[in-house]
């Protein structure tokens, strides 16, 4: 198994594989489910620092006060002329 940040694992057989990126993992997951009808799950061990920062800025972690109100990611409304 290649070492990567995204691991997919089948709940119905011994299929388990690791990928360096989410796109390739998603394709393999879809292919295995389509070909076998099995239920496949994935685990993301780490993401790029920019992705992690964007997630924290957006507050998607579910932790109160996690979002960054100064983030450029949250200024899209103002760029469109909205308050």
Secondary structure, 3 states (H helix, E strand, C coil): CCCCCEEEEECCCCCEEEECCHHHHHHHHHHHHHHHCCCEEEEECCCCHHHHHHHHHHCCCCCCCCCCCCCHHHCHHHHCCCC
